[in-house]
Amino acid sequence: MTDAPSERTRVKRYNWLAKYDTETIYAILDAMPHCHVAFIHQGKPVVTPTMQWRDGDRIYWHGSSAGRLMQTVEAHDVCICVSLLDGLVLARSAYNYNLNHRSVMIFGVGQRVTDPDEKLAQLKRYVNHIVPNQWNRLRPVTDKELKATTVMSMSLAEASAKVRTGHPEDDAEDYSFPVWAGIVPVSLTISPPIADPRNIPGVEMPDDVLKFRIG
Amino acid sequence: MTDAPSERTRVKRYNWLAKYDTETIYAILDAMPHCHVAFIHQGKPVVTPTMQWRDGDRIYWHGSSAGRLMQTVEAHDVCICVSLLDGLVLARSAYNYNLNHRSVMIFGVGQRVTDPDEKLAQLKRYVNHIVPNQWNRLRPVTDKELKATTVMSMSLAEASAKVRTGHPEDDAEDYSFPVWAGIVPVSLTISPPIADPRNIPGVEMPDDVLKFRIG
């Protein structure tokens, strides 16, 4: 196991579940576009759900240029959490109840993507990460839309992951206690796409839509 | 639509998706035990995934008494987000891409549950909320375990919800653009429980385990 990249990144609770290698961290980020971004607004903590994507050793997210999130996080401390629920762990004691999960926590400072070409390239990356090649099929983005959209990024240097899998870890003496123990797997499932009834006649769904993966 | 309970609770972005009625807010909290708690630790924002449950007009969560989360949030500002991903909304422009989702954001101040009876009652409520009647089947909780566990609560007075459903909302002129639009539904799925191979012979799974619901 590699070491934590910084003291605040070092996992303290359930630290035997901690992973600091980029392979694990990147795999979790790439599996789950949904994330929670925490920041301080007017002295108080705020956490907002949004979508994230990764490019190399940086995480990206976007939002309305007029929004609280985007106006607050530039050059300010941010904490982002990406987490996936994989199952319920039914132990023999309430104390050892747990969740199977994969999560990544990242500390850093939000940085606005100011270069117009890079901004466009990142938005394209985001759209195509969800549905391959989709960017070029869409109605082209306008200057007004680009202006109204802010893209933020943050280094992944201070990231840590936690991964829990498998059966309960009960206290040794509890294994003889007569209660059923085990896991209830939970996963995100994608259902077949549903066409917008307002689609123009003859437009077919690209196969790439079926390549959307989550979890 | 009822009004926002406070200025900071008023939804600004996509405010037409906002809901402030307790029925909507409670339904989302009760559907999804997984949440993200944001707080300020040593001047910086931190967001941690954990499990939540509700009792009336308060939200509860628990953790290690020795943990950063529990030691930091008592009598301090907290923001909790509970969110469920319901689908990907593939619009005709990148700008109108969206997610179908249900989310609740709560602002408040963390309050430690200090009364031992109330603490025990809340932990029991949490366990039985996940699997009905499970608390009484488990190896009884010990005083040491209770001491090591902190239960926090927060008022739901400053809560707001956002709910997005259905097909893309494209700009009027984009509906004639020749690209497939629609939604890709996403949902959390529960798979059949898997017994711990270390279960003692003859112990059967209670039917209540099959009552576990999420999403």
Interface residues (C-beta under 8 A of the other chain):
Chain A: R8 K12 R13 H34 H36 V37 A38 F39 I40 Q42 G43 K44 P45 V46 V47 T48 P49 M51 G63 S64 G67 R68 D77 V78 C79 I80 C81 S83 L85 L88 L90 A91 R92 S93 A94 Y95 Y97 L99 H101 S103 M105 F107 L123 V127 I130 V131 Q134 W135 R137 L138 R139 V141 T142 E145 A148 T149 H167 P168 D174 Y175 S176 F177 P178 V179 W180 A181 G182 I183 V184 P185 V186 S187 L188 T189 I190 S191 P192 P193 I194 A195 D196 P197 R198 N199 I200 V203 E204 M205 P206 V209 F212 I214
Chain B: R8 K12 R13 H34 H36 V37 A38 F39 I40 Q42 G43 K44 P45 V46 V47 T48 P49 M51 G63 S64 A66 G67 R68 D77 V78 C79 I80 C81 S83 L85 L88 L90 A91 R92 S93 A94 Y95 Y97 L99 H101 S103 M105 F107 L123 V127 I130 V131 Q134 W135 R137 L138 R139 V141 T142 E145 A148 T149 H167 P168 D174 Y175 S176 F177 P178 V179 W180 A181 G182 I183 V184 P185 V186 S187 L188 T189 I190 S191 P192 P193 I194 A195 D196 P197 R198 N199 I200 V203 E204 M205 P206 V209 F212 I214
